Amino acid sequence: MERTISIKIFKIISTLEAISFLVLLLIAMPLKYIWDMPSMVRIVGMAHGILFVLYVLGAYYMYEKLNWNIKQLLIVILCSILPLGPFYVERKYLP
C-alpha cells in the first residue's frame, strides 16, 4: 500500500516537473526574451526548481523502494533535464 502511494506521488511530481519545464521553455522564456516580460520566468522558474529537487529526491526514493540498479537511477535523473524525459520515465520505469 505504501509503495503504491509513493509511486503515485512520484508520478504526480514527475508530471508537474515535466509540465513546468515545458512552460518555462515554451512560454516563459519567449515572454522574457521576445517581449521583455521577465516576471513569468521568475515565477515558473522557482516552481520548476522546487519540482526538480522533489523529482530528484523522489527518484532516489524510488531507487530504494523499487530496487532499481544504479544505472536505472542515473537514467531517471538524467531524464529530468530533458523536456519530455519524465514522461518517458513514467512509462519505462514505473509500474
N, CA, C and O atoms as a DFTB+ gen file, in Angstrom:
380 C
 N C O
     1  1       0.826      -1.202       0.000
     2  2       0.000       0.000       0.000
     3  2       0.863       1.255       0.000
     4  3       0.641       2.167      -0.797
     5  1       1.852       1.303       0.898
     6  2       2.742       2.467       0.965
     7  2       3.513       2.646      -0.335
     8  3       3.716       3.769      -0.796
     9  1       3.940       1.539      -0.919
    10  2       4.679       1.590      -2.185
    11  2       3.815       2.179      -3.296
    12  3       4.289       2.993      -4.089
    13  1       2.553       1.769      -3.355
    14  2       1.630       2.271      -4.373
    15  2       1.418       3.772      -4.232
    16  3       1.402       4.503      -5.223
    17  1       1.253       4.224      -2.988
    18  2       1.076       5.662      -2.731
    19  2       2.337       6.422      -3.127
    20  3       2.253       7.491      -3.731
    21  1       3.500       5.878      -2.792
    22  2       4.771       6.519      -3.138
    23  2       4.932       6.656      -4.649
    24  3       5.391       7.687      -5.141
    25  1       4.558       5.627      -5.369
    26  2       4.659       5.657      -6.830
    27  2       3.704       6.701      -7.401
    28  3       4.070       7.441      -8.315
    29  1       2.488       6.765      -6.872
    30  2       1.520       7.760      -7.354
    31  2       2.023       9.176      -7.101
    32  3       1.903      10.044      -7.965
    33  1       2.584       9.408      -5.925
    34  2       3.119      10.740      -5.607
    35  2       4.273      11.077      -6.539
    36  3       4.358      12.200      -7.035
    37  1       5.162      10.118      -6.782
    38  2       6.284      10.369      -7.685
    39  2       5.793      10.647      -9.104
    40  3       6.353      11.500      -9.793
    41  1       4.760       9.943      -9.546
    42  2       4.198      10.199     -10.880
    43  2       3.630      11.614     -10.980
    44  3       3.786      12.277     -12.005
    45  1       2.983      12.067      -9.933
    46  2       2.434      13.429      -9.921
    47  2       3.557      14.450      -9.984
    48  3       3.503      15.393     -10.773
    49  1       4.579      14.262      -9.151
    50  2       5.732      15.174      -9.156
    51  2       6.412      15.143     -10.515
    52  3       6.787      16.188     -11.047
    53  1       6.574      13.960     -11.078
    54  2       7.208      13.801     -12.385
    55  2       6.450      14.554     -13.472
    56  3       7.050      15.258     -14.284
    57  1       5.145      14.404     -13.482
    58  2       4.312      15.085     -14.475
    59  2       4.385      16.598     -14.297
    60  3       4.555      17.333     -15.270
    61  1       4.258      17.060     -13.066
    62  2       4.323      18.502     -12.806
    63  2       5.698      19.080     -13.168
    64  3       5.790      20.192     -13.687
    65  1       6.758      18.323     -12.893
    66  2       8.104      18.780     -13.239
    67  2       8.254      18.923     -14.745
    68  3       8.804      19.913     -15.228
    69  1       7.769      17.940     -15.483
    70  2       7.858      17.989     -16.945
    71  2       7.042      19.147     -17.511
    72  3       7.506      19.862     -18.400
    73  1       5.831      19.332     -17.001
    74  2       4.980      20.425     -17.478
    75  2       5.602      21.777     -17.151
    76  3       5.595      22.684     -17.984
    77  1       6.142      21.914     -15.936
    78  2       6.757      23.197     -15.566
    79  2       7.959      23.503     -16.446
    80  3       8.202      24.661     -16.787
    81  1       8.713      22.475     -16.816
    82  2       9.866      22.681     -17.692
    83  2       9.406      23.129     -19.081
    84  3       9.996      24.033     -19.672
    85  1       8.355      22.497     -19.594
    86  2       7.830      22.893     -20.903
    87  2       7.273      24.316     -20.877
    88  3       7.485      25.083     -21.817
    89  1       6.562      24.671     -19.808
    90  2       6.036      26.036     -19.683
    91  2       7.189      27.035     -19.616
    92  3       7.132      28.104     -20.224
    93  1       8.228      26.679     -18.875
    94  2       9.397      27.554     -18.781
    95  2      10.044      27.764     -20.149
    96  3      10.359      28.891     -20.530
    97  1      10.239      26.669     -20.879
    98  2      10.904      26.760     -22.181
    99  2      10.037      27.386     -23.273
   100  3      10.525      28.183     -24.075
   101  1       8.761      27.028     -23.305
   102  2       7.908      27.411     -24.427
   103  2       7.084      28.682     -24.204
   104  3       6.627      29.300     -25.165
   105  1       6.894      29.071     -22.951
   106  2       6.092      30.265     -22.683
   107  2       6.899      31.340     -21.969
   108  3       7.001      32.470     -22.448
   109  1       7.471      30.986     -20.825
   110  2       8.153      31.997     -20.007
   111  2       9.396      32.578     -20.680
   112  3       9.593      33.793     -20.677
   113  1      10.223      31.728     -21.249
   114  2      11.452      32.227     -21.883
   115  2      11.152      33.122     -23.090
   116  3      11.771      34.179     -23.212
   117  1      10.237      32.748     -23.984
   118  2       9.895      33.683     -25.067
   119  2       9.323      35.003     -24.545
   120  3       9.623      36.065     -25.091
   121  1       8.502      34.944     -23.495
   122  2       7.981      36.192     -22.928
   123  2       9.120      37.087     -22.443
   124  3       9.083      38.306     -22.611
   125  1      10.123      36.467     -21.845
   126  2      11.251      37.246     -21.329
   127  2      12.101      37.832     -22.456
   128  3      12.404      39.025     -22.454
   129  1      12.475      37.013     -23.392
   130  2      13.450      37.452     -24.395
   131  2      12.848      38.101     -25.633
   132  3      13.529      38.872     -26.309
   133  1      11.607      37.812     -25.943
   134  2      10.995      38.430     -27.122
   135  2      10.182      39.659     -26.735
   136  3      10.264      40.697     -27.392
   137  1       9.397      39.537     -25.664
   138  2       8.512      40.633     -25.281
   139  2       8.953      41.366     -24.006
   140  3       8.199      42.171     -23.460
   141  1      10.166      41.087     -23.538
   142  2      10.739      41.775     -22.377
   143  2       9.815      41.730     -21.153
   144  3       9.554      42.754     -20.522
   145  1       9.330      40.535     -20.834
   146  2       8.465      40.321     -19.664
   147  2       9.090      39.228     -18.781
   148  3       8.675      38.071     -18.852
   149  1      10.078      39.581     -17.955
   150  2      10.819      38.573     -17.194
   151  2      10.104      37.994     -15.972
   152  3      10.582      37.013     -15.401
   153  1       9.003      38.555     -15.564
   154  2       8.368      38.098     -14.321
   155  2       7.900      36.641     -14.396
   156  3       7.950      35.922     -13.399
   157  1       7.454      36.214     -15.557
   158  2       6.989      34.828     -15.707
   159  2       8.128      33.839     -15.466
   160  3       7.908      32.770     -14.898
   161  1       9.343      34.188     -15.893
   162  2      10.490      33.297     -15.695
   163  2      10.765      33.131     -14.213
   164  3      11.079      32.029     -13.764
   165  1      10.650      34.210     -13.445
   166  2      10.884      34.120     -12.007
   167  2       9.874      33.189     -11.347
   168  3      10.244      32.356     -10.520
   169  1       8.636      33.325     -11.701
   170  2       7.578      32.519     -11.070
   171  2       7.679      31.056     -11.494
   172  3       7.758      30.161     -10.652
   173  1       7.675      30.826     -12.796
   174  2       7.722      29.450     -13.298
   175  2       9.072      28.816     -12.984
   176  3       9.143      27.624     -12.685
   177  1      10.140      29.603     -13.051
   178  2      11.470      29.086     -12.746
   179  2      11.579      28.594     -11.311
   180  3      12.175      27.548     -11.055
   181  1      11.006      29.344     -10.371
   182  2      11.022      28.929      -8.968
   183  2      10.219      27.650      -8.777
   184  3      10.671      26.724      -8.103
   185  1       9.041      27.599      -9.364
   186  2       8.211      26.392      -9.255
   187  2       8.935      25.192      -9.867
   188  3       8.945      24.103      -9.294
   189  1       9.532      25.402     -11.022
   190  2      10.254      24.310     -11.684
   191  2      11.448      23.863     -10.840
   192  3      11.713      22.666     -10.728
   193  1      12.157      24.801     -10.256
   194  2      13.300      24.448      -9.412
   195  2      12.899      23.586      -8.224
   196  3      13.573      22.606      -7.906
   197  1      11.814      23.949      -7.578
   198  2      11.324      23.157      -6.447
   199  2      10.891      21.772      -6.917
   200  3      11.212      20.769      -6.280
   201  1      10.170      21.717      -8.019
   202  2       9.727      20.427      -8.552
   203  2      10.909      19.567      -9.003
   204  3      10.880      18.345      -8.855
   205  1      11.937      20.195      -9.545
   206  2      13.136      19.462      -9.964
   207  2      13.794      18.791      -8.755
   208  3      14.153      17.615      -8.811
   209  1      13.948      19.540      -7.672
   210  2      14.551      18.977      -6.459
   211  2      13.690      17.836      -5.915
   212  3      14.214      16.791      -5.531
   213  1      12.378      18.035      -5.883
   214  2      11.479      16.969      -5.429
   215  2      11.567      15.747      -6.330
   216  3      11.494      14.616      -5.850
   217  1      11.725      15.966      -7.641
   218  2      11.851      14.866      -8.596
   219  2      13.116      14.048      -8.314
   220  3      13.070      12.819      -8.279
   221  1      14.238      14.733      -8.115
   222  2      15.497      14.025      -7.862
   223  2      15.425      13.258      -6.535
   224  3      15.863      12.111      -6.460
   225  1      14.876      13.884      -5.497
   226  2      14.710      13.188      -4.221
   227  2      13.760      11.999      -4.373
   228  3      14.002      10.926      -3.821
   229  1      12.678      12.203      -5.128
   230  2      11.737      11.117      -5.377
   231  2      12.367       9.987      -6.171
   232  3      12.073       8.816      -5.930
   233  1      13.232      10.332      -7.115
   234  2      13.922       9.306      -7.900
   235  2      14.790       8.441      -6.992
   236  3      14.831       7.220      -7.141
   237  1      15.476       9.073      -6.061
   238  2      16.303       8.298      -5.132
   239  2      15.423       7.405      -4.251
   240  3      15.768       6.254      -3.985
   241  1      14.301       7.936      -3.808
   242  2      13.364       7.152      -3.001
   243  2      12.835       5.960      -3.798
   244  3      12.734       4.854      -3.267
   245  1      12.500       6.181      -5.066
   246  2      12.032       5.086      -5.921
   247  2      13.151       4.064      -6.153
   248  3      12.896       2.863      -6.235
   249  1      14.370       4.545      -6.256
   250  2      15.543       3.666      -6.398
   251  2      15.574       2.662      -5.249
   252  3      15.834       1.477      -5.456
   253  1      15.307       3.145      -4.046
   254  2      15.319       2.248      -2.893
   255  2      14.069       1.365      -2.840
   256  3      14.168       0.169      -2.563
   257  1      12.906       1.939      -3.101
   258  2      11.645       1.192      -2.992
   259  2      11.477       0.145      -4.088
   260  3      10.975      -0.950      -3.831
   261  1      11.896       0.477      -5.317
   262  2      11.688      -0.423      -6.457
   263  2      12.913      -1.264      -6.790
   264  3      12.920      -1.998      -7.778
   265  1      13.949      -1.155      -5.962
   266  2      15.189      -1.925      -6.156
   267  2      15.804      -1.714      -7.532
   268  3      16.245      -2.660      -8.184
   269  1      15.825      -0.443      -7.965
   270  2      16.489      -0.122      -9.215
   271  2      17.989      -0.303      -9.038
   272  3      18.503      -0.187      -7.926
   273  1      18.691      -0.585     -10.130
   274  2      20.145      -0.573     -10.059
   275  2      20.616       0.871     -10.285
   276  3      19.814       1.741     -10.624
   277  1      21.889       1.116     -10.101
   278  2      22.421       2.479     -10.189
   279  2      22.255       3.051     -11.596
   280  3      22.050       4.254     -11.760
   281  1      22.344       2.194     -12.607
   282  2      22.159       2.651     -13.991
   283  2      20.746       3.198     -14.195
   284  3      20.568       4.246     -14.816
   285  1      19.755       2.498     -13.679
   286  2      18.372       2.962     -13.797
   287  2      18.185       4.301     -13.081
   288  3      17.537       5.207     -13.603
   289  1      18.756       4.413     -11.887
   290  2      18.657       5.674     -11.148
   291  2      19.273       6.815     -11.943
   292  3      18.679       7.890     -12.033
   293  1      20.434       6.610     -12.514
   294  2      21.100       7.666     -13.283
   295  2      20.293       8.045     -14.528
   296  3      20.211       9.222     -14.881
   297  1      19.707       7.064     -15.180
   298  2      18.867       7.353     -16.351
   299  2      17.660       8.188     -15.942
   300  3      17.317       9.162     -16.613
   301  1      17.018       7.807     -14.842
   302  2      15.843       8.542     -14.364
   303  2      16.230       9.979     -14.015
   304  3      15.495      10.909     -14.347
   305  1      17.358      10.171     -13.360
   306  2      17.798      11.525     -13.009
   307  2      18.178      12.304     -14.264
   308  3      17.831      13.479     -14.377
   309  1      18.873      11.690     -15.198
   310  2      19.233      12.371     -16.443
   311  2      17.990      12.758     -17.254
   312  3      17.987      13.779     -17.943
   313  1      16.953      11.952     -17.170
   314  2      15.710      12.281     -17.884
   315  2      15.081      13.570     -17.358
   316  3      14.275      14.190     -18.052
   317  1      15.434      13.973     -16.160
   318  2      14.856      15.198     -15.602
   319  2      15.360      16.449     -16.309
   320  3      14.748      17.510     -16.187
   321  1      16.464      16.348     -17.044
   322  2      16.975      17.523     -17.749
   323  2      16.527      17.570     -19.211
   324  3      16.873      18.494     -19.946
   325  1      15.757      16.566     -19.619
   326  2      15.174      16.560     -20.964
   327  2      13.723      17.024     -20.860
   328  3      13.021      16.616     -19.934
   329  1      13.259      17.856     -21.774
   330  2      11.894      18.386     -21.663
   331  2      10.794      17.332     -21.517
   332  3       9.847      17.547     -20.760
   333  1      10.891      16.224     -22.204
   334  2       9.869      15.181     -22.104
   335  2      10.365      13.941     -21.358
   336  3       9.680      12.919     -21.321
   337  1      11.533      14.032     -20.778
   338  2      12.150      12.900     -20.088
   339  2      11.318      12.277     -18.982
   340  3      11.217      11.051     -18.924
   341  1      10.712      13.074     -18.096
   342  2       9.911      12.460     -17.028
   343  2       8.735      11.619     -17.539
   344  3       8.346      10.650     -16.887
   345  1       8.169      11.977     -18.692
   346  2       7.097      11.164     -19.263
   347  2       7.635       9.794     -19.695
   348  3       6.954       8.779     -19.545
   349  1       8.846       9.774     -20.225
   350  2       9.498       8.511     -20.594
   351  2       9.712       7.656     -19.348
   352  3       9.465       6.450     -19.361
   353  1      10.170       8.289     -18.282
   354  2      10.431       7.557     -17.025
   355  2       9.153       6.908     -16.504
   356  3       9.168       5.760     -16.059
   357  1       8.058       7.643     -16.561
   358  2       6.787       7.098     -16.068
   359  2       6.394       5.836     -16.826
   360  3       5.901       4.880     -16.227
   361  1       6.604       5.827     -18.114
   362  2       6.220       4.672     -18.925
   363  2       7.204       3.503     -18.821
   364  3       6.808       2.337     -18.817
   365  1       8.483       3.840     -18.738
   366  2       9.519       2.805     -18.798
   367  2       9.856       2.200     -17.431
   368  3      10.050       0.988     -17.335
   369  1       9.929       3.009     -16.381
   370  2      10.482       2.538     -15.116
   371  2       9.499       2.421     -13.961
   372  3       9.842       1.870     -12.915
   373  1       8.282       2.929     -14.129
   374  2       7.320       2.857     -13.028
   375  2       6.231       1.850     -13.342
   376  3       5.698       1.815     -14.451
   377  1       5.905       1.029     -12.348
   378  2       4.860       0.015     -12.574
   379  2       3.470       0.622     -12.675
   380  3       2.492      -0.102     -12.864
